[in-house]
């Protein structure tokens, strides 16, 4: 994706998320999810603002149910933060940009 956000699936998960040396924010979403559509532009803005500092990826839960199950996604959008291959935090629901920036800054 040209907006700084990479779509990942089961095949690319390890290389894009687990093996990344940077902080990674994973947006678990679905095309039918209204709150997901509200969060998407914010994720794209954050990807531009934090380019080179953090990585931003999206996982479509309808197309990647294995990943959604592995990370116990019970509501979307769910944003999970990974560092050194480990989940370090998560936010479920449509969070505001200010809240996300504060969270990212605290994890960097």
TORKOL-735730 format. One record per residue (C-alpha): residue number from 1; residue in three letters; chain; x, y, z. Coordinates in steps of 0.02 Angstrom, whole numbers. Each point is the difference from the previous one (the first is absolute). Layout:
N
<num NUM | residu ALA | chaine A | xx X | yy Y | zz Z>
...
This chain:
108
<num 1 | residu UNK | chaine A | xx 0 | yy 0 | zz 0>
<num 2 | residu UNK | chaine A | xx 65 | yy 171 | zz -42>
<num 3 | residu UNK | chaine A | xx -70 | yy 82 | zz 157>
<num 4 | residu UNK | chaine A | xx 136 | yy -71 | zz 112>
<num 5 | residu UNK | chaine A | xx -110 | yy -142 | zz 62>
<num 6 | residu UNK | chaine A | xx 39 | yy -177 | zz -57>
<num 7 | residu UNK | chaine A | xx -132 | yy -136 | zz -16>
<num 8 | residu UNK | chaine A | xx 61 | yy -162 | zz 75>
<num 9 | residu UNK | chaine A | xx -66 | yy -177 | zz 0>
<num 10 | residu UNK | chaine A | xx 51 | yy -165 | zz 79>
<num 11 | residu UNK | chaine A | xx 140 | yy -25 | zz -126>
<num 12 | residu UNK | chaine A | xx 80 | yy 172 | zz 27>
<num 13 | residu UNK | chaine A | xx -38 | yy 15 | zz 187>
<num 14 | residu UNK | chaine A | xx 167 | yy -60 | zz 69>
<num 15 | residu UNK | chaine A | xx 107 | yy 107 | zz -116>
<num 16 | residu UNK | chaine A | xx -106 | yy 157 | zz 16>
<num 17 | residu UNK | chaine A | xx -43 | yy -8 | zz 186>
<num 18 | residu UNK | chaine A | xx 93 | yy -130 | zz 103>
<num 19 | residu UNK | chaine A | xx 172 | yy 29 | zz -76>
<num 20 | residu UNK | chaine A | xx -14 | yy 189 | zz -11>
<num 21 | residu UNK | chaine A | xx 128 | yy 95 | zz 104>
<num 22 | residu UNK | chaine A | xx -120 | yy 148 | zz 15>
<num 23 | residu UNK | chaine A | xx -157 | yy 28 | zz 99>
<num 24 | residu UNK | chaine A | xx -143 | yy -72 | zz -104>
<num 25 | residu UNK | chaine A | xx -182 | yy 52 | zz 16>
<num 26 | residu UNK | chaine A | xx -118 | yy -129 | zz -74>
<num 27 | residu UNK | chaine A | xx -175 | yy 55 | zz -46>
<num 28 | residu UNK | chaine A | xx -119 | yy -150 | zz 1>
<num 29 | residu UNK | chaine A | xx -151 | yy 55 | zz -104>
<num 30 | residu UNK | chaine A | xx -138 | yy -54 | zz -121>
<num 31 | residu UNK | chaine A | xx -79 | yy 86 | zz -149>
<num 32 | residu UNK | chaine A | xx -175 | yy -4 | zz 77>
<num 33 | residu UNK | chaine A | xx 57 | yy 80 | zz 164>
<num 34 | residu UNK | chaine A | xx -54 | yy 183 | zz 20>
<num 35 | residu UNK | chaine A | xx 121 | yy 43 | zz 142>
<num 36 | residu UNK | chaine A | xx 141 | yy -80 | zz -102>
<num 37 | residu UNK | chaine A | xx -37 | yy 121 | zz -141>
<num 38 | residu UNK | chaine A | xx 8 | yy 144 | zz 124>
<num 39 | residu UNK | chaine A | xx 171 | yy -55 | zz 66>
<num 40 | residu UNK | chaine A | xx 80 | yy -36 | zz -171>
<num 41 | residu UNK | chaine A | xx 40 | yy 182 | zz -46>
<num 42 | residu UNK | chaine A | xx 77 | yy 27 | zz 172>
<num 43 | residu UNK | chaine A | xx 111 | yy -153 | zz -21>
<num 44 | residu UNK | chaine A | xx 56 | yy 66 | zz -169>
<num 45 | residu UNK | chaine A | xx 41 | yy 171 | zz 75>
<num 46 | residu UNK | chaine A | xx 98 | yy -81 | zz 141>
<num 47 | residu UNK | chaine A | xx 96 | yy -108 | zz -125>
<num 48 | residu UNK | chaine A | xx 60 | yy 158 | zz -87>
<num 49 | residu UNK | chaine A | xx 40 | yy 91 | zz 163>
<num 50 | residu UNK | chaine A | xx 98 | yy -146 | zz 73>
<num 51 | residu UNK | chaine A | xx 85 | yy -57 | zz -161>
<num 52 | residu UNK | chaine A | xx 169 | yy -75 | zz 43>
<num 53 | residu UNK | chaine A | xx -46 | yy -14 | zz 185>
<num 54 | residu UNK | chaine A | xx -144 | yy -122 | zz -4>
<num 55 | residu UNK | chaine A | xx -83 | yy -117 | zz -124>
<num 56 | residu UNK | chaine A | xx -187 | yy -5 | zz -33>
<num 57 | residu UNK | chaine A | xx -88 | yy -152 | zz -72>
<num 58 | residu UNK | chaine A | xx -179 | yy -56 | zz -28>
<num 59 | residu UNK | chaine A | xx -76 | yy -173 | zz 15>
<num 60 | residu UNK | chaine A | xx -170 | yy -33 | zz -76>
<num 61 | residu UNK | chaine A | xx -80 | yy -117 | zz 127>
<num 62 | residu UNK | chaine A | xx -122 | yy -73 | zz -127>
<num 63 | residu UNK | chaine A | xx 143 | yy -54 | zz -113>
<num 64 | residu UNK | chaine A | xx 121 | yy -48 | zz 141>
<num 65 | residu UNK | chaine A | xx -105 | yy -86 | zz 132>
<num 66 | residu UNK | chaine A | xx 152 | yy -102 | zz 56>
<num 67 | residu UNK | chaine A | xx 88 | yy 159 | zz 58>
<num 68 | residu UNK | chaine A | xx -158 | yy 69 | zz 79>
<num 69 | residu UNK | chaine A | xx -21 | yy -162 | zz 97>
<num 70 | residu UNK | chaine A | xx 185 | yy -9 | zz 49>
<num 71 | residu UNK | chaine A | xx -8 | yy 174 | zz 78>
<num 72 | residu UNK | chaine A | xx -173 | yy -24 | zz 75>
<num 73 | residu UNK | chaine A | xx -82 | yy 142 | zz -96>
<num 74 | residu UNK | chaine A | xx -175 | yy 13 | zz 71>
<num 75 | residu UNK | chaine A | xx -45 | yy 174 | zz -64>
<num 76 | residu UNK | chaine A | xx 60 | yy 110 | zz -141>
<num 77 | residu UNK | chaine A | xx 86 | yy 112 | zz -26>
<num 78 | residu UNK | chaine A | xx 135 | yy -69 | zz 113>
<num 79 | residu UNK | chaine A | xx 171 | yy 81 | zz -6>
<num 80 | residu UNK | chaine A | xx 140 | yy -108 | zz 68>
<num 81 | residu UNK | chaine A | xx 175 | yy 68 | zz 30>
<num 82 | residu UNK | chaine A | xx 148 | yy -117 | zz -23>
<num 83 | residu UNK | chaine A | xx 183 | yy 26 | zz 45>
<num 84 | residu UNK | chaine A | xx 135 | yy -131 | zz -28>
<num 85 | residu UNK | chaine A | xx -133 | yy -123 | zz -56>
<num 86 | residu UNK | chaine A | xx -102 | yy 12 | zz 160>
<num 87 | residu UNK | chaine A | xx -168 | yy 81 | zz 31>
<num 88 | residu UNK | chaine A | xx 28 | yy 144 | zz 120>
<num 89 | residu UNK | chaine A | xx -169 | yy 87 | zz -2>
<num 90 | residu UNK | chaine A | xx -169 | yy 7 | zz -86>
<num 91 | residu UNK | chaine A | xx -147 | yy 117 | zz -24>
<num 92 | residu UNK | chaine A | xx -173 | yy -63 | zz -50>
<num 93 | residu UNK | chaine A | xx -124 | yy 119 | zz -78>
<num 94 | residu UNK | chaine A | xx 13 | yy 163 | zz -96>
<num 95 | residu UNK | chaine A | xx 133 | yy 100 | zz 91>
<num 96 | residu UNK | chaine A | xx 32 | yy 184 | zz -35>
<num 97 | residu UNK | chaine A | xx 163 | yy 55 | zz -81>
<num 98 | residu UNK | chaine A | xx 58 | yy 92 | zz 157>
<num 99 | residu UNK | chaine A | xx -20 | yy -158 | zz 103>
<num 100 | residu UNK | chaine A | xx 93 | yy -104 | zz -130>
<num 101 | residu UNK | chaine A | xx 144 | yy 125 | zz -11>
<num 102 | residu UNK | chaine A | xx 19 | yy -3 | zz 189>
<num 103 | residu UNK | chaine A | xx 2 | yy -190 | zz -1>
<num 104 | residu UNK | chaine A | xx 127 | yy -10 | zz -142>
<num 105 | residu UNK | chaine A | xx 113 | yy 130 | zz 81>
<num 106 | residu UNK | chaine A | xx -2 | yy -98 | zz 163>
<num 107 | residu UNK | chaine A | xx 48 | yy -162 | zz -90>
<num 108 | residu UNK | chaine A | xx 139 | yy 69 | zz -111>
